[in-house]
Amino acid sequence: MLSPFDPDRPDWEREGRDWPHREASRFIEAAGLRWQVQEFGAPDSPALLLLHGTGAANHSWRGLAPLLAEHFRVVAPDLPGHGFTDPLRDADLSLPGMARAVAGLTEALGIAPVVVVGHSAGAAVLARMCLDGSIAPRLLAAVNGALAPLPGAAALLFPGMARMLFLNPITPKVFAWTADRAAVRRLIEGTGSGLDATGLDLYRRLFARAGHVRGALGMMANWDLAGLHRDLPRLSVRTLLVVGGADRAILPDTAFTLRDRLPDARVALIRGLGHLAHEEAPERVAEVLLEEARAVGAL
């Protein structure tokens, strides 16, 4: 059953009034949710699926998607609870639950992506889907991927803290009330990235809506990255770990440790970029992705 209208969630006619590539957007019902999806490129081109990270939406690909669409049919949804897509039920907020929901979307769209690209937590969703057999791409690319638990005590404290905030109905509203442009700039810069005024404003619009904040907190509070990390040696798909050398959210060294756990992986280090590397320099990230896609025969 589709979720009822939530006045705290971003509204397509308000926050989405001039959404990047709005003309490429459509709404589709799949896996019991109403999804906002953007599609680029020729319908008969090989399919490429883009999944954004926690707290973002498909605006995150506004610079990269058109570059990839020169070669692929690019599909970029808002993840459940993010942007303009309905939230999952609390019982389905686990990483496998999110992966099942996205698998339902790909089935409804009739696509079998040959390349999948995920940023941060989006990469974790795609890795879980590959492990579960719901997709079988030739290439999985993780852009500053969240594929390992946080180091040390943070692995225990951070999910618990996120869960406490998620369960408190006041927290998302307080966060939304304080989400002005300066606060959003500090948050983005804290990840090692710098965005232009348009990029900051898009994040501000989302963070100013308590429903979007709740979606991000729910995603962080209910995930078991340790379980995914244990399963990674079974990930047989070719994996490209794209790393921003200035990332402060996920330390670049993590990718080199992950590479050694994966059967078929390499690291592409792009110096000078932070956690939102694909937004800061979409041309540089596209070049790395297309080179790898050619190497695995996806182009």
C-alpha positions as CSV (number, residue, x, y, z in Angstrom):
1,M,0.0,0.0,0.0
2,L,1.3,3.4,-0.9
3,S,2.2,5.7,2.0
4,P,-0.3,8.5,2.8
5,F,0.6,12.1,2.1
6,D,3.0,13.4,4.7
7,P,3.1,17.2,5.1
8,D,6.6,17.0,6.5
9,R,8.0,15.4,3.4
10,P,9.4,17.4,0.4
11,D,6.7,18.4,-2.0
12,W,7.3,18.1,-5.8
13,E,5.5,21.4,-6.5
14,R,7.3,23.3,-3.8
15,E,10.8,21.9,-3.1
16,G,10.8,20.3,-6.6
17,R,9.6,23.3,-8.5
18,D,12.9,23.7,-10.3
19,W,14.5,20.4,-9.5
20,P,17.6,19.6,-11.6
21,H,16.6,17.8,-14.8
22,R,12.9,18.0,-13.7
23,E,11.9,17.1,-17.3
24,A,13.7,13.7,-16.9
25,S,11.6,12.9,-13.8
26,R,8.6,10.7,-13.5
27,F,6.8,8.9,-10.6
28,I,6.3,5.2,-10.6
29,E,4.7,2.8,-8.2
30,A,6.8,-0.2,-7.2
31,A,7.4,-2.4,-4.1
32,G,4.5,-0.6,-2.4
33,L,6.0,2.8,-2.8
34,R,5.7,5.8,-5.0
35,W,9.2,6.6,-6.4
36,Q,10.6,9.7,-8.0
37,V,12.9,8.5,-10.8
38,Q,15.0,10.3,-13.4
39,E,15.9,8.7,-16.7
40,F,18.5,9.9,-19.2
41,G,19.9,8.5,-22.5
42,A,18.5,6.3,-25.2
43,P,16.0,3.7,-24.0
44,D,17.8,0.9,-26.0
45,S,21.2,1.7,-24.6
46,P,22.7,-0.6,-21.8
47,A,21.2,0.3,-18.5
48,L,23.1,2.0,-15.7
49,L,21.6,2.4,-12.2
50,L,22.7,5.3,-9.9
51,L,22.0,5.2,-6.2
52,H,22.7,8.3,-4.0
53,G,23.8,8.2,-0.4
54,T,22.2,8.9,2.9
55,G,20.6,12.4,3.2
56,A,20.8,13.1,-0.5
57,A,18.4,12.6,-3.5
58,N,18.9,12.1,-7.2
59,H,19.9,15.7,-7.5
60,S,23.3,14.4,-6.4
61,W,23.8,13.1,-10.0
62,R,22.9,16.3,-11.7
63,G,26.3,16.8,-13.3
64,L,27.3,13.2,-13.7
65,A,24.1,11.6,-15.1
66,P,24.1,13.5,-18.4
67,L,27.7,12.6,-19.1
68,L,27.0,8.9,-18.5
69,A,23.8,9.2,-20.6
70,E,26.0,9.7,-23.7
71,H,26.7,5.9,-23.5
72,F,23.9,4.4,-21.2
73,R,20.3,4.5,-20.3
74,V,20.8,6.1,-16.9
75,V,18.2,5.5,-14.1
76,A,18.5,7.5,-10.9
77,P,15.8,7.2,-8.3
78,D,15.3,8.9,-5.0
79,L,15.9,6.2,-2.4
80,P,12.9,5.4,0.0
81,G,12.4,8.1,2.6
82,H,14.6,10.5,0.6
83,G,13.7,13.4,-1.7
84,F,10.3,12.7,-3.3
85,T,10.1,8.9,-2.8
86,D,7.8,7.4,-0.1
87,P,9.4,6.1,3.0
88,L,9.7,2.4,3.9
89,R,7.9,0.9,6.9
90,D,10.1,1.0,9.9
91,A,10.2,-2.8,9.8
92,D,11.8,-2.7,6.4
93,L,14.5,-0.1,7.1
94,S,17.3,-2.6,7.2
95,L,19.9,-2.8,4.4
96,P,18.3,-6.0,3.0
97,G,14.9,-4.3,3.2
98,M,16.2,-1.3,1.2
99,A,17.9,-3.6,-1.3
100,R,14.6,-5.5,-1.8
101,A,12.7,-2.3,-2.4
102,V,15.2,-1.1,-5.1
103,A,15.1,-4.6,-6.7
104,G,11.3,-4.1,-6.9
105,L,11.8,-0.8,-8.7
106,T,14.2,-2.3,-11.2
107,E,11.8,-5.1,-11.9
108,A,8.9,-2.6,-12.4
109,L,11.1,-0.5,-14.8
110,G,12.1,-3.7,-16.7
111,I,15.8,-3.0,-16.5
112,A,18.8,-5.3,-15.9
113,P,21.6,-2.8,-15.3
114,V,25.0,-3.7,-16.7
115,V,26.7,-1.0,-14.6
116,V,25.6,0.1,-11.1
117,V,27.1,3.2,-9.4
118,G,26.4,4.0,-5.8
119,H,27.6,6.9,-3.6
120,S,28.3,6.2,0.1
121,A,25.4,4.2,1.5
122,G,24.0,3.8,-2.1
123,A,27.0,1.6,-2.8
124,A,26.1,-0.6,0.2
125,V,22.6,-1.1,-1.2
126,L,24.0,-2.1,-4.6
127,A,26.5,-4.5,-3.0
128,R,23.7,-6.2,-1.0
129,M,21.7,-6.5,-4.2
130,C,24.6,-8.2,-6.0
131,L,25.2,-10.5,-3.1
132,D,21.5,-11.4,-3.0
133,G,21.3,-12.0,-6.7
134,S,18.6,-9.4,-7.5
135,I,21.0,-7.7,-10.0
136,A,24.0,-9.1,-11.9
137,P,25.9,-6.2,-13.4
138,R,29.3,-6.4,-15.1
139,L,30.6,-3.5,-12.9
140,L,29.8,-2.2,-9.5
141,A,31.3,1.2,-8.8
142,A,31.3,2.6,-5.3
143,V,32.0,6.3,-5.0
144,N,33.4,6.8,-1.5
145,G,31.4,3.7,-0.7
146,A,30.1,3.0,2.9
147,L,31.0,-0.7,2.7
148,A,32.6,-1.2,6.1
149,P,31.6,-0.4,9.7
150,L,33.0,2.8,11.3
151,P,36.3,2.2,13.1
152,G,36.5,1.5,16.8
153,A,33.8,2.6,19.3
154,A,32.0,4.6,16.6
155,A,30.8,1.3,15.1
156,L,28.8,0.7,18.2
157,L,27.9,4.3,19.2
158,F,26.9,5.9,15.9
159,P,24.1,3.5,14.9
160,G,22.7,3.6,18.5
161,M,22.8,7.4,18.6
162,A,21.1,7.6,15.1
163,R,18.4,5.2,16.4
164,M,17.7,7.3,19.4
165,L,17.3,10.4,17.2
166,F,15.2,8.5,14.8
167,L,12.8,7.3,17.5
168,N,12.4,10.8,18.9
169,P,9.7,12.4,16.8
170,I,10.9,15.9,17.7
171,T,14.5,15.4,16.4
172,P,13.8,15.7,12.7
173,K,11.7,18.8,13.2
174,V,14.4,20.5,15.3
175,F,17.0,19.6,12.6
176,A,14.7,21.0,9.9
177,W,14.1,24.2,11.7
178,T,17.9,24.9,12.0
179,A,18.8,23.9,8.4
180,D,19.7,27.2,6.9
181,R,22.4,27.6,4.2
182,A,25.2,28.2,6.6
183,A,24.4,25.1,8.6
184,V,24.3,23.0,5.4
185,R,27.6,24.5,4.2
186,R,29.2,23.5,7.4
187,L,27.8,20.0,7.1
188,I,29.0,19.6,3.5
189,E,32.4,21.1,4.2
190,G,32.8,18.7,7.2
191,T,32.9,15.8,4.6
192,G,35.8,17.4,2.8
193,S,33.7,18.7,-0.1
194,G,32.8,22.1,-1.4
195,L,29.6,22.8,-3.4
196,D,28.4,25.8,-5.3
197,A,25.4,27.9,-4.2
198,T,23.0,25.8,-6.2
199,G,24.2,22.6,-4.7
200,L,24.0,23.9,-1.2
201,D,20.5,25.2,-1.8
202,L,19.2,21.8,-3.0
203,Y,20.5,20.1,0.2
204,R,19.0,23.0,2.3
205,R,15.6,22.4,0.7
206,L,15.7,18.7,1.6
207,F,17.1,19.2,5.1
208,A,14.5,21.8,5.9
209,R,11.8,19.1,5.6
210,A,11.5,16.9,8.7
211,G,10.3,13.9,6.7
212,H,13.5,13.8,4.6
213,V,15.6,14.1,7.8
214,R,13.7,11.2,9.3
215,G,14.4,9.1,6.2
216,A,18.1,9.8,6.5
217,L,18.1,9.0,10.3
218,G,16.1,5.8,9.7
219,M,18.6,4.6,7.1
220,M,21.6,5.2,9.4
221,A,19.9,3.7,12.5
222,N,18.8,0.4,11.1
223,W,21.7,-0.8,9.0
224,D,24.1,-3.6,9.8
225,L,27.2,-2.8,7.8
226,A,29.2,-5.4,9.8
227,G,27.0,-8.1,8.2
228,L,27.6,-6.7,4.7
229,H,31.3,-6.4,5.4
230,R,31.5,-10.1,6.4
231,D,29.8,-11.1,3.1
232,L,32.0,-9.0,0.8
233,P,34.5,-11.8,0.0
234,R,31.5,-13.4,-1.9
235,L,31.1,-10.4,-4.1
236,S,32.2,-11.8,-7.5
237,V,31.3,-8.8,-9.6
238,R,34.1,-6.5,-10.8
239,T,34.2,-3.7,-8.3
240,L,35.7,-0.2,-8.7
241,L,36.3,1.8,-5.5
242,V,36.4,5.5,-6.5
243,V,37.9,7.4,-3.7
244,G,38.1,11.2,-3.1
245,G,41.5,11.8,-1.5
246,A,40.1,14.5,0.7
247,D,37.1,12.6,2.0
248,R,36.6,13.2,5.7
249,A,33.4,11.1,6.1
250,I,34.9,7.8,4.9
251,L,38.7,7.7,5.2
252,P,40.4,6.9,1.9
253,D,42.5,4.2,3.4
254,T,39.4,2.2,4.0
255,A,39.1,1.5,0.2
256,F,42.5,-0.1,0.1
257,T,41.6,-2.4,2.9
258,L,38.4,-3.3,1.2
259,R,40.1,-3.9,-2.1
260,D,42.1,-6.7,-0.4
261,R,38.9,-8.4,0.8
262,L,37.2,-8.4,-2.6
263,P,37.9,-11.1,-5.3
264,D,38.1,-8.6,-8.2
265,A,38.5,-5.0,-7.3
266,R,40.7,-1.9,-7.8
267,V,40.9,1.5,-6.3
268,A,40.7,4.7,-8.3
269,L,42.0,7.6,-6.1
270,I,41.1,11.1,-7.2
271,R,43.1,13.6,-5.3
272,G,41.6,16.9,-4.0
273,L,38.0,15.7,-3.9
274,G,35.9,15.0,-0.8
275,H,33.0,12.8,0.0
276,L,30.8,14.3,-2.7
277,A,33.4,13.8,-5.3
278,H,30.9,13.1,-8.1
279,E,29.2,16.5,-7.4
280,E,32.4,18.5,-7.1
281,A,34.0,17.1,-10.3
282,P,31.5,15.0,-12.4
283,E,33.8,15.1,-15.5
284,R,36.7,13.5,-13.6
285,V,34.5,10.8,-12.0
286,A,32.8,10.1,-15.4
287,E,36.1,9.6,-17.0
288,V,37.1,6.9,-14.4
289,L,33.7,5.2,-14.6
290,L,33.7,5.0,-18.4
291,E,37.2,3.7,-18.6
292,E,36.3,0.9,-16.3
293,A,33.0,0.2,-18.1
294,R,35.0,-0.2,-21.3
295,A,37.5,-2.5,-19.6
296,V,34.7,-4.9,-18.5
297,G,32.9,-4.9,-21.8
298,A,29.9,-2.9,-20.7
299,L,30.4,-0.5,-23.6
